[in-house]
Amino acid sequence: MNEGMLSVDQALEVLLAGARPVGDVEEVPTLHASQRVLARAQHSAMDVPPMDNSAMDGYAVRVADLGNGDTRMRVSQRIPAGTVGAALEPGTAARIFTGAAVPLGADAIVMQEHCAADGDHVSVKHKPQRGEWIRHAGMDVKRDAEILGAGMKLRPQDIGLAASVGIKTLPVHRKVRLALFFTGDELVMPGDPLPPGRIYNSNRFTLNGLAQVYGCEIRDYGIVPDDLAATRTVLRHAAAENDVIVTSGGVSVGDEDHVKPAVEAEGELLMWRIAMKPGRPLAFGRVGGAAFIGLPGNPVSSFITFLVFVRPFLLRTQGVAEVAPRSIGLRAGFDWLKPDSRREFLRVKLNASGGLDLYPTQDSAVLTSTSWADGLVDNPANHAIRTGDEVRFLPFAELYR
């Protein structure tokens, strides 16, 4: 039944082998580097913290100066964060605040809850261990340590880590230039009148939104008429300006499906049909210097094939090293007793018991299912599912990273 079709894994192998990471690297301020892809590994030029500092508001002491009960001591100095105190006088305590440098000679901090202040003296009611409540220099990061690896997509905490070692700018890959266009004389933009037999172009909005999630520089060429010459013209124009071209519709074998022959005329088609549901018609090739991925026109098929194929291709083109989404094994709260001979991606939602509910219809035209769902069940071909079975769940939150 699936003769002549590539499996999903085979198709991914072909796609990723054809991904050419953008070679251009630019330095951007660390403050604005979140969601960009790091081009070179980063190392720390310093220890973090750079000095021993207090983890608590309290008193810096020498443990040897303290008895086993209350010890009354003179407070010889006050050390706020951002200042460096003098060496600690023997037999005295230093009032110290969280983050402040531990004075020379002190070997522990007693938190203020274990002390009673009395003018310029303090009663210390706890004998600490040496090193108690002290964050030692280099405890977080050692000088020359690698803190961020090349090929990672930077998250907010990653740019915070870079800032913590004083890195002002970061080398990142240029954003991928992504062309989008949509075929179909039946398509109408929201806000325009909807004549009989026409539909609103939801795919334009879905795919633009996905392209934004993956940090692309988007060029949207709009709706292209169902005409071979017009399709070839837009393809040539898009190939000259972009790294990747993604289309929706026109990749099947109908009389009005012109994308596939247009790609074959302007470039080369490397693969076509995939044994997956939804999303059998999917094309990959090259036009000029740009990669081409043609998605099916059905809204759910377009959405899911973008996540399964375009997402990893864009990430690899951006220079991301690890592109496979992480899955979670969860319990099915449904029966799926008539599986397809193709690998299926089922729309599901997390339920209150920690399992998964199935959207009532898995038709590829029902876009409501994608908005309702929390993710997809990646179901092998010919694999029946019964309530209680463990399934492979791909959360949208994971697919959107």
N, C-alpha and C positions, 0 to 999 in steps of 0.2 A: 504493500500500500504506500510505503514511503520511498519507493524506488526513485533514484535520481536526486533525492534530497540529502542535504548535509544534516548531521546531528547538530544540536546546539553547541556541543563542545568542539566539534570539527569546525563549525562556522566561526566560533570565537578564536580558534587557533589561526585560521586564515586571516581574520580581521586584525588580530594583535600582531601577527607577523608583518602586516602591511602598515602598521602605525609608525610614523616617522616623528620622533620627538622634535619639537621646535628647537632650533639651535640657538636662537637669540636669547641672551641673558641681560637682564637689566637690574640695576641697584635701586631698590625702593626703600623709603624710610621704614624702619621696623614697625612704627606705629600703624602703617598702612599695609603690612604684609600678610595679614590674616587671609586665609583661603588661597594664597598663592603657593606655587610649588618651588621648593628650595632647590637651587641649581648646584650648590656646593655645600659640603658638610661644614658645620660651624664648630669652632673650639673656643673654650674659655681662656681668656688672657689673665684670669684672676681666680683666687679662691672665693667661694661664696659660702658663708659670709666671709668678708675679708679680715675679720678680727673676731676673737672670742667676744661674745655678747650675751647679755642677760635675756633669758626666755620669760622672765616674770618681773613685775614690779616688786621690789623688796630691798634686801640689804646684801651687799657684797662683803664677804668675811673670809678670814683664814680659819679653816676648820680647827687647826691646832689651838686657836685662841678661845675656843668654846668649851665649856664644861658640859656635863650630861644633863643639867637642869637649866633653869633660867640663867642667862649670862647677860649682865648689864654692861653695855659698851657705849663709849662716846661715838657719836656720828661725826666723822672727820671731814666729810665732803658730800656733795650732792651731784650725781652724774645723770643728767637727762640724755635721752637718745639724741644722737648727732654731735655729742661732745666727747672728749677724751679726758678722763680724770687723771689726777696725780697717783703715784704709787701709793698703795694702801699702807697707812701707818700701822705698825704692830699694835695689837690690842684694841683696834678701832673697827668700826663698820662704816661702809659707804652707802648712803641712800642711792639706789639705782633704779632705773626704769627700763621697761621692756625695749630691747634693741640697743641699749647703750653698751659701749665698750666696757668690758670687765677690767678694772684697774690692775696694774701690775702688783703681784703679791697675793691677790684674792684667788681662792680656789673653789669657791662655792657661792651660791646665791640662796638666801633664805627668803621665801616668799613672804610678803607683808602680812598675810593672814596668820603667820606663826610668830609675829613680832608685836611688841607694844611700844609705840613711840612715846617719849617723855621729854619734851623740850629738845635739847641737843644730845640726848641719850636715847638708847633703844634697849629693851629687854628682849633677848632672843630666846625663844622657848623651844627651839628644835635644833638638834645638832645634825647637820646635813652630811651626806657623803661627799667626798671630793668630786667636783665636777657637776654637782647637782644644780639643775636649772641653768647650766651654761651651754650655749650653742658654740661649739668650737669652730675656729676658722677652717674653711674647706669642708665642713660637714655636709653641705648640700652639693657643691660642685668643686672639684679640684682644678687647679690651674692646668691648662693644656688638655683637659678632658674634652672629648667630643660631646656636645650637648644636643645637636640636631643633625640628622643624617640627610644626605642628598636624596632627592626624589620623594620627599615627604610633603604632603599638603599641610601647610601651616595652620594650626588652630590658634584660637586666642591665647591659650596657655603656653603655646610654643613661642609666640612673639613676646610674651611676658618673661619667659625663661631667657630669651636672647637679650632682652632689656636688662635683666638682672645681672648680666655679666658685662654690661656696657656696650653692647653692639648697637650702633646707631642706624645702620642700613643693612639690608640683606639681599644677596644675589638670588633672583628668582627668574624662572623661565617666562618669556613673553606669553601673554594670554593667547590662547588658540583663537584664530579668526574663523568663525563658523558662519557659513551661509545657510539660510533656510528658505525654501520655497515650497509652494503647495499647489497641486494640480487638481483640476476639476471644475468644469463649467457650472456645476451645481452649487458651488460654494459662494456664500454671501457673508459679508462682514456684519457683526452685530451693530445695530443702529440703522442699517439700511433696510428698506422694505424687503419682505420675504415672499417672492412670487411662488406660485404653485410649483411643486417639484424641486424646489431649492432647499438647501440646509445652511445653517450658520457654520462658519469655519472654526470649530472648537480646536482642531489640531494646531492651528497657528498659535493659539494662546497656550496650550499645553506644552508644546515643544519650545516656544520662547521661554516659558517659565523654567523648564528643565535646563535649557542652555544657560540661564542665569544662575541656577543652582551650582553648575559646574564651572562658573567663572569664565565663560567664553566672551570674546568680543563678537557680538552678534551683528550680522547683516541680513536683514529680512527682505527678501525680494518679492514678497507678497504672493498673490494668486496668479498662476500662469495658466493661460487658456489650454484646453485640450487640443494642442496643435503641435506637430513634430517640429516645425521650423521655429516656433516660438520657444519651445522647450530647449532646443539646441542653442538658441541665442542666449537664453538665461544661463544655461550651463557654462558656456564659454566665458561669459561675463563673470560669473561666480568663481570659476576656477582661477581667473586672473587675479582675484582680490582676496582669496581665502585659503586656509589650510585644509578645511574639511567642508564638504557640502552634504547637507541632510535634506531629503525631500520627503513628502508625505503624499502617497497616492501615485497611481500611474505605473506601478511596477509589476502588474499582473499581465495577462495575455489578451485582454479585451481590445476591441478595435479602437477605443479611445484611450488606451494606456500607452503613452508616448515616452515615458521616462526611460524605460529599458532600452528601446531602440535609439533614443537620443544619446545615451551614455555610450552605447556601442559605436555610434557614428563619430562621437567627439573624443572618445578615449577607449577604455577597455573595461569589460565586465569580468570580474574574477569569480563571482559566485552569485547564485540567484536564490533558489528555494531552500527553506529550512524546515526540518521536521519538528515544528513546535506549534503549540496552540495556546493562545491566539498568535497569529503572525507568520503564516507560511510564506507569503511573498515578501522577501527581503533581498535587496541587491547590494553588492559591494563591488567597487571598482575604482578607477582613477580617471580623472579628466584633467589633462595638463599636469600641473604640479599639485593638484588637490586630490585628496581622497574623497570618494563618493559613497554615501550610504543611503539607499532608497528604502523607506519604510512603507508598510501598507497604509491604506487610507482609512480603514475602520478605526474609530477613535481609541478603543481599548488596545487594539493591535499595535497602533502607532505608539501609544504610551508605553506598553510593556516591552516592545522591541527596542525602544530608545533606552530603557533601563538595562535590558539584558545585553545589548550590543553597543549602542552608541556611547553609553556611560563609560565602560572600560576603555573603549577606543579613544575617547576624548581625554581620559585620565592618562593613558599611556602617551598620547600626543603631547600632553602638558609636561611630561617627564616624570609622572608618578610611577614609582617602582612597583608597588603592590596594588593591584586593581580589582582583585576578586572580592566580592562582598562577603561579609561574614554572615553565616546563617545560624539559626537557633532551632534546636530540636524541641518541638512543643506537641502537646496532645491535641488531636483532632476532635472537635465536638460535633462532627458530622459524618455522614456516610457519602462516599463517592464510589459507587459500585459499577459504573459503566465508563471506565477510563478510556481515553483516546489512544490510538496507536502512536501518537506523537507525544513528546514531552509537553506537559501542561504547566501553565502558571495560573493558579487559581487565586481569585481575590478573596481575602479572609480578614476577619477582625478579631482582635483579642477580646475574650469574654471575662466575666467577673471571677471565674474559677481558674483562670490562668491558661485556658485552652483557646481554641480557635473556632470561630463560627464562619460558615461559608455564605457568601452572598447568594440569594435564591436562584439567580440566573447568571450563567457565565458567558452569555452571548457577547461577542466582540464589539457590538454596537452600543452596549449599555454603559455609558460613561459614568453613570451614577455609582456603579460598583467600585470604581477607582477612588471616588471621593469618600465613599462609606468605609472603605477598607483601611486597615493599618499596614498591610503588606501583602505578600504573595506566598503561596505554597508552591514550591518547586517540586512537581510530581513527576517521577519517571514515566516513560511510555508504558502503557498497558498495566499500570499499577493501581489496583483498587485500594480505597481507603475506607476503614471502618472506624466508627466512634471509639476513641481511646487509643488508636494507633499514633505512634510518634511520626511527625512529618517534619520536613525541612522548611522552616519559615524564614523568609527574607523580609525583614521590616523595612518600610519605606525610609525610616530614620537612618538605616544603614545604607540603603541604596542612594540616599541623597548626600552622602559624604564624598 
